[in-house]
Amino acid sequence: MLTDIKQIFPYLMLIIPLAGCEDTVHVDVPEAAPRLVIDASINMYKGTLPEAQQIRLTTSAPYYNNEVPPATGASVEITDSEGTVYSFREVDNSGIYKNAQLVPETGESYTLDITYEGEHYTATETMKPVTEIDDIVQTRGGGFDGNDYDIKTYFIDPPDEDNYYLFEFVPDIALIPTLQVYEDEYIQGNRIFAYYTDENLEQGNQITIRMYGVSERFYNFMSILLEQSSSQGNPFQTQPATVRGNCINLTDKDNFPFGYFRLSEVHEVVYTLE
């Protein structure tokens, strides 16, 4: 799933040698007006019963804030192509809104509507199917010392159609989940793999692997985010461009939100390192 997106500068720490001492200098980071952040990831897992769907709303915040402010008191609805409206109820002023009746179908179009602090936000997306993980192959020999585990997650891309994928690798140790996106422009109909490794993995660790079917627009959105988050440029360099999702503000177009409305079929496998 998508995490909250903040418009922030990188954390800057200057170490200035003075008379043999080191002083930490905290740079004043410009603050922008808070914007709504929409984490609306609707997922249907293959081979399992439908579960309650949830949408998380927060607001952007200054970099040095220790907490992400929830966006409470919003009205949240999803409408299907037949006009059926599914209302999401907030849980304990948490900014998390849930609905247990929505069971999206692949290939169908859905519209998200959010009213928050007098402004109307909306997005439309199609539920995307996904193929299944075919096999998982483990090898060892990567990294600088040749002892890192390498995981290849194989799948067969459906022929005669354009497909886009999001992979999520979640180890059962204190690591940030790894996200990757793939398209089938040059591999359509072939057996291919997603690759994952981390130097902290050890025998017996479990990795939850999730494969999501996503739209081309979401693929492009995530590609830019992942590229910017992994860039190794000047620490003083600002973000090249604001990355916008598919959500718009109908009340005030200049006060656009961050985040994305996505609907995906998901195949999940839990793999144990041998």
C-alpha positions in Angstrom: 0.0 0.0 0.0 0.9 3.8 -0.5 2.4 5.7 2.3 1.7 9.3 3.2 3.5 11.8 1.0 5.0 15.0 2.4 6.3 18.0 0.6 9.6 18.3 2.5 13.2 19.2 2.0 15.8 16.5 2.8 17.0 16.4 6.4 20.2 18.5 6.5 22.8 18.2 9.2 26.0 20.2 9.0 29.0 19.2 11.0 31.2 22.2 11.6 34.6 21.6 13.2 35.3 24.4 15.7 38.2 24.1 18.2 38.0 20.3 18.1 34.2 20.3 18.7 31.3 19.3 16.5 28.1 21.3 16.5 24.8 20.2 14.9 23.1 22.9 13.0 19.4 22.5 12.2 18.3 24.3 9.1 15.1 26.2 9.0 12.9 24.4 6.5 10.2 26.5 4.8 6.6 25.4 5.7 3.8 25.2 3.2 0.1 25.2 4.0 -1.2 21.7 4.9 -2.6 19.6 2.0 -4.9 16.6 2.1 -3.0 13.3 1.7 -5.1 10.4 0.3 -4.1 6.8 0.8 -7.0 5.1 -1.0 -5.6 1.6 -1.8 -8.5 -0.8 -2.4 -7.2 -4.4 -2.6 -8.8 -7.8 -3.3 -6.6 -10.8 -2.4 -6.8 -13.9 -4.6 -8.0 -17.0 -2.8 -9.3 -15.2 0.3 -12.7 -13.9 1.5 -13.3 -10.2 1.0 -12.2 -8.0 3.9 -13.3 -4.5 5.0 -11.7 -1.9 2.9 -10.1 1.2 4.4 -9.0 4.6 3.3 -6.5 6.7 5.3 -6.6 10.5 5.2 -3.9 12.7 6.7 -2.5 16.1 6.1 1.0 17.2 5.1 3.0 18.6 8.0 6.3 20.4 8.6 9.4 18.1 8.4 10.3 18.3 12.1 6.8 17.2 13.2 7.0 13.8 15.0 3.4 12.8 14.1 1.4 12.7 10.9 -1.8 14.6 11.5 -5.0 12.6 10.7 -7.6 14.3 8.5 -10.7 13.7 10.7 -14.4 14.5 10.1 -14.3 13.9 6.3 -17.1 12.4 4.2 -15.8 9.5 2.1 -17.7 7.5 -0.5 -16.9 5.2 -3.4 -19.5 4.8 -6.3 -19.4 1.9 -8.7 -20.4 2.0 -12.4 -24.0 1.1 -11.6 -24.4 4.0 -9.3 -24.2 2.1 -6.0 -22.7 4.3 -3.3 -20.5 2.8 -0.5 -20.0 5.1 2.5 -16.8 4.8 4.6 -17.1 5.5 8.3 -14.3 7.0 10.3 -12.8 4.9 13.2 -12.3 6.8 16.4 -11.2 10.1 14.9 -8.2 8.4 13.5 -8.4 9.5 9.9 -9.0 5.9 8.9 -12.3 5.3 7.1 -13.7 1.8 6.6 -16.4 0.0 4.6 -17.2 -3.8 4.8 -19.7 -3.9 1.9 -17.5 -2.9 -1.1 -16.3 -5.9 -3.1 -14.8 -4.5 -6.3 -14.7 -6.4 -9.5 -11.9 -6.5 -12.0 -12.4 -4.4 -15.1 -15.0 -2.2 -13.4 -14.7 1.6 -12.9 -15.1 3.3 -9.5 -15.2 6.9 -8.3 -13.9 8.2 -5.0 -15.5 11.3 -3.5 -14.1 13.0 -0.4 -15.4 16.2 1.3 -13.0 17.6 3.7 -13.1 21.1 5.4 -15.6 22.3 2.8 -13.7 21.1 -0.3 -14.6 18.3 -2.7 -11.9 15.9 -3.9 -12.5 13.1 -6.4 -10.8 10.4 -8.5 -11.8 7.7 -10.9 -10.0 4.4 -11.4 -10.5 0.9 -12.8 -10.0 -2.3 -10.8 -7.0 -4.1 -12.3 -6.5 -7.9 -12.3 -3.2 -9.6 -11.7 -1.7 -12.9 -12.6 -0.3 -15.3 -10.0 3.2 -15.7 -8.6 4.5 -18.8 -10.3 7.6 -19.7 -8.3 10.2 -18.2 -5.9 13.8 -19.0 -6.3 16.4 -18.3 -3.6 20.2 -18.0 -4.2 23.1 -16.7 -2.1 26.2 -15.0 -3.3 25.3 -11.3 -3.6 26.6 -8.3 -1.8 30.1 -7.2 -1.1 31.0 -10.3 0.9 29.0 -12.8 -1.3 26.7 -13.9 1.5 23.5 -11.9 0.7 20.3 -13.7 -0.2 18.8 -13.0 -3.6 15.1 -13.7 -4.2 13.6 -14.0 -7.6 9.8 -14.0 -7.8 8.6 -15.5 -11.1 5.3 -14.9 -12.9 3.9 -15.5 -16.4 2.8 -12.3 -18.0 -0.5 -12.7 -19.9 -0.1 -12.4 -23.7 -2.0 -10.0 -25.9 -2.6 -7.3 -23.3 -0.8 -4.5 -21.6 0.0 -5.1 -17.9 1.5 -3.1 -15.1 2.6 -4.5 -11.8 3.5 -3.2 -8.3 5.6 -5.6 -6.1 5.8 -5.2 -2.3 8.5 -7.1 -0.3 7.9 -7.1 3.5 10.5 -8.9 5.6 9.6 -9.9 9.2 12.5 -7.9 10.5 12.8 -4.2 11.2 13.2 -3.1 7.6 11.2 -0.7 5.5 9.1 -2.6 2.9 10.6 -2.5 -0.6 8.4 -1.4 -3.5 9.0 -2.0 -7.2 7.0 -1.4 -10.4 7.2 -3.3 -13.7 5.6 -3.0 -17.1 5.4 -5.7 -19.9 6.3 -3.6 -22.9 9.2 -5.8 -23.9 8.3 -9.0 -22.0 4.6 -9.6 -22.9 3.6 -13.2 -22.6 6.9 -14.3 -21.1 7.9 -15.8 -17.8 9.8 -13.1 -15.9 10.8 -12.3 -12.3 10.9 -9.5 -9.8 14.2 -9.3 -7.9 14.7 -8.6 -4.2 17.7 -8.6 -1.8 18.8 -7.1 1.5 22.0 -7.6 3.4 20.2 -8.0 6.7 18.2 -11.1 5.6 19.1 -14.4 7.4 18.0 -18.0 7.2 14.6 -18.4 8.7 13.4 -14.9 7.9 10.0 -14.7 6.3 9.2 -12.3 3.4 5.7 -11.4 2.6 5.6 -10.9 -1.2 2.6 -9.1 -2.7 2.0 -8.6 -6.4 -0.6 -6.0 -7.4 -2.2 -5.3 -10.8 -2.1 -1.6 -11.4 -3.0 0.9 -14.1 -0.5 2.6 -16.5 -1.1 5.9 -14.8 -0.3 4.5 -11.4 2.8 2.8 -12.8 4.0 6.1 -14.1 3.2 7.8 -10.8 5.1 5.3 -8.7 8.0 5.2 -11.1 8.6 8.9 -10.6 8.2 8.6 -6.8 10.6 5.7 -6.6 13.1 7.4 -8.8 13.1 10.6 -6.7 13.3 8.7 -3.4 16.3 6.7 -4.5 18.3 9.6 -6.1 21.7 10.3 -4.7 22.2 13.9 -5.7 23.3 17.0 -3.8 21.7 16.9 -0.3 20.7 20.5 -0.8 18.8 19.7 -4.0 15.1 20.2 -3.9 12.5 17.8 -5.3 12.6 18.1 -9.2 8.8 18.3 -9.5 5.6 17.9 -7.5 4.3 14.4 -8.2 0.5 14.4 -8.5 -1.7 11.4 -8.3 -5.1 10.9 -9.9 -7.1 12.8 -7.2 -8.2 16.4 -7.9 -9.8 19.2 -5.9 -13.1 20.2 -7.6 -13.5 23.2 -5.2 -10.0 24.7 -5.5 -7.8 23.2 -8.2 -4.7 25.0 -6.8 -5.2 23.2 -3.5 -4.6 19.8 -5.0 -4.1 16.8 -2.7 -1.3 14.3 -2.5 -1.7 10.5 -2.8 -3.6 8.2 -5.1 -6.8 6.2 -5.5 -6.0 2.7 -6.6 -7.9 -0.6 -7.0 -5.9 -3.8 -7.4 -6.3 -7.5 -7.4 -3.4 -8.9 -5.3 -1.6 -12.2 -5.1 0.3 -12.7 -1.8 2.9 -15.4 -0.9 4.8 -15.7 2.4 8.2 -17.1 1.7 10.7 -18.5 4.4 14.4 -18.2 3.6 16.0 -21.7 3.7 
